[in-house]
Structure formats: structure tokens, C-alpha cells
Amino acid sequence: MIIDKKPLAIVEALEYIKDLDDKPVLKEYFNNFVKIKNKEAEEIRKKITSLNSPKIRDEHIVKIIDLLPKDSESVNKIFLELSLSEEETKSLIEIVKGN
């Protein structure tokens, strides 16, 4: 039964997985790809949401949390279907660097 459908960053998905020690392949996947703690991911999500940009959707926020882009080129790869202004890109990079 699906209760809610929303995109989750990899670190956020960890909350929903029980007994990770019993799933070695899944545990290895998370160990390889989770770069930050859930609290940091929540903080990034809040800061990006507070920008109130209609261009930045939940799917983009999740990718930003997963990839933690460090430069404008990396940010632009997340936003392939639209273009962000230089100011918007710079804001996202600052948010990621701040955590």
C-alpha cells in the first residue's frame, strides 16, 4: 500500500529500511553513496526550499542532496530541462558548501 509518494535522497531512504545489517548488498550500496548525515540533508532541503524558486522541484533537491554539487557545471547537470540564473546556481552551491 502506497501511503505517500515523494522523492527521497539516498540518505533519507535509510530511515525506511530496517535491519540493514541483514542486507549486505544494500548496506554496501548505502555506504558507497551516502555522503552526509540525515540531519545535514534536512538542513540542505530546508535552505533550498526557503529560496522559494518555482524552478527547483523536489526531484532537483533530492539530486542536489545526493550529488552535493561543488560548481556551476555540476548544478547545471541536475537542471538539464531548464536553466538557472547565475545567482540561483551560486545560491545552491553556497547551500551545499555551508553543510
N, C-alpha and C positions, 0 to 999 in steps of 0.2 A: 504494500500500500504506500503510495507516494503522499507524503504529508505536505511537503514544501519543495519547490524546485527553484534553486538559485545556484549560481556558480560559486564554487569554493576554491580557494587556493589550496595547494597541496598540504600546507601546514594546518589549515583549517579542517581538512578532511580527516586528519588524525583523531580529532575529537569523536568521530563517529565509528572508529574502528576499535573493536575490543580484542584483547589478547593478541597483540601484535607479536609477542614472543612465540606464539604458536604458528605464525605465518612467516617463515624465514625469507621467502622471496619478496613479500610485501614489505617486511621490515627493512630489507636491503634497499628496496626502491626508495622508501621514505628517507633512509639515512643518506642516500646519494643526492636527493633532490631538495630536501628541506634545508633551507639556508638560514632561517630565522625562527625565533620562538613565536608562539601563537599571540602572545601579548604584543610583540612588535608588529605582527601582521595586522592586528586590530587597530593599532595606532596609525599605521600607514593607511588603512582603509578609511578611518575617521578623517584624517587630514585630506585625503584625496576627495572624499565626499564633500568636505567643507568648502572645496573650491567651487562647488555648485556649477560645474560645467556640463551643459547638456550633451557635449560630445563624448564625455567619459562615462561609459556604461559599466555595469558590474563585471562584465566579461573582461573589460580592459583592466579594471582594478585587480582582478584575480591574476592576470598575466603580469602586471607590474609587481605584485607581491611574490609571485613565483620566480620571476626572472631578475628582479632588482636591477633595472637598467641604470647604467652609470653615465651614459652620454646620450645626446640627442638622437644619434643614429639608432641606438638600441630602442629608445622610446618610439621612434617613428616606425620601427618594425612591428610594434604592437598595434599601432594605429594605421594599418595598411589601407583601409577603406575610406579614411578621411585624413585631413591634415590638421595638425595642431599649430597654433601660433608659436612663435619663438618663446613668448612669455609663458604659455601653457606648458610647453616642453621643459623649460627651465624650472618651473614650479614643481613639476613631477620629479625631476632629478634631485632637487633640493629636499623634497619629502623623503625620498629613498635614502639620500646621503645622511639625513638627520637621524636615521634609525640604525 
